[in-house]
């Protein structure tokens, strides 16, 4: 039986290359997941791109209300401002995205989840601690720690090998 992986998918270069990489490297059916947190029309483009790249299923869900109610408002109450300058909106969204990925993984009987966070930042920690808190036995695939595509330049070099141009 082919494995299934639920990918946190933005439609950008990184996650588009990851979608194809997971298909080939893991011989997996990839389910693309994007949370609508207010991005607008770019989600329509992401859906079209995921379809052309061969995602077996695509979930795009409006999580704006839950995000604001359960994440943003509590963040404001705690005065969570990084270095006193900017809000941590993107950072605080990662646990919500991870929560829905795990729910979808259970629904689709997927054996793994994946994200596009690089090995340089804290987003990988936000995603992965959330995954494991919700489903301790889930397999987490973090391509930026596994593959030899160590820069955006290498991603662009890999991109022509993909049937759909990024």
Secondary structure, DSSP 8 states (H G I E B T S, - for coil): --EEEEEE--SSHHHHHHHHHHHHHS-EEEEEEEEESS-TTHHHHHHHHHHHTT-SEEEEEE-HHHHIIIIIHHHHHTT-EETTTEE-HHHHHHHHHHHHHHHHHHHHT-SEEEE---TTSSHHHHHHHHHHHH-TT-EEEEHHHHSS--SHHHHHHHHTTSSS--
